[in-house]
């Protein structure tokens, strides 16, 4: 007799009772708990100041949590130090709202910076990278359609081009998890969709788990497989995008909020 197959869910990331209190007393995260299944495109939704950026930066320890645990592939990220933390960060890419590029350096040099954890630190200090790493960088620039800008300085680029450089740089880490902190906040709607489509492509074609913070519900409904919504540092919703009813919308954004359509 054949037994029915059982599909086990793999929880790539587990966040339990995460709290962050800054030195000035600001409570940025208040007992946040949720899980991320491998391969998801999870959107963290909420207003400015809700705790989205703090949450993403706690996951890779750019911000140190005050309490709680973050477990990734059964490793306690919050307890990792030194070499352990560097190994964990190797495979967690990050895309920033402010782009975080070296403005006076070329696009290619900025992309190669994503490979610093893998190459000889002395050679990279002088901008010398192995041929295979340069080829890898060019390949990532080709993938997002800006290989022709490789020799341009970062400060000569538009906002959309800068964010694509940020994606190519993150890809150099060969990430299994991609954190995108408000990656389209400073872009117009057309460019916002362009950037999010690249992230969607990486999620679907490469199997990279994406955790992306966003403001607008329309973008969430288009790209997210699941949503965690924050308000004042607390989780006020977890579920599917289509489950965000008018009532839920008010819980996330406040009673006076009105929906804005991003086309």
C-alpha positions, 0 to 999 in steps of 0.5 A: 500500500502506498503512503501519501506523500508528506510535504515538509515546509522548510523555514529558512528564517525564524524571528522570535520575540524580537525587540529593539530599543535605541539608545535614545529610548525609541522602541523600534521593534516590540516583540516581533515574531514570524517565520519566512519559508524558503523561496517566499517573496515576503513584503514587510508593510507599514508607514515610515517609522513603523520599524521596517528598516530596523527589522531588516537590518536586525536580520543581518545584524547591521542593527543589534537587537535588544532582545529576541532571537533570529534563526537562519538555517538553524543557526542563531544569528543573534548569537553569532560573532566574528567569523560566524557572522561573516559567513552568515552575511556572505549569503544575505544580500542587501539593497538599500533605499539610499543606494549606498554606492561609492559615488566617485567610483565606477559602476563595475567597482561598486558591483565588485564590492559585493564580492569583498567577503570572498576575495583577498582583502589586500588585493581588493583594497587596491581595486584588484580583483581576479579575472573571474570576479570581473567577469561575474560582475559584468555578467550580473550587470548584463542580467539587469541590463546596464552592462554598458554603464560599467565604466561610468561613475556612480554619481552620473547615474539616475536613481533607477540605474543606481538601484540596479547597480545595488541589485548587481552588487548584492548578486555578487554575494550569491545570496540565498536571502535578499533583504530590500529596504524600501528599494523603490521609495525614491523612484517613480511608479514606472521605475518602481515596477522595473526594480521590483520585477528584477527582484521577482525574477531573482525570486522565481528563477534563482529561488532567492528568498526575498524580504522587501519593505514597501509602503504601497498596498498596490505594489504589495498585491502585485509582488508579494507572496505573503505580508507581515505588516508593522505599526509602531514596531508591532506586528498587526497583520500576517497573511496573504496580500488579498486578505488585507481588507479595508478593516485590515488596511485601517489597522495597518495605516490608521483610521484616517488613511486612504488608499493610493493607487500606484499604476 
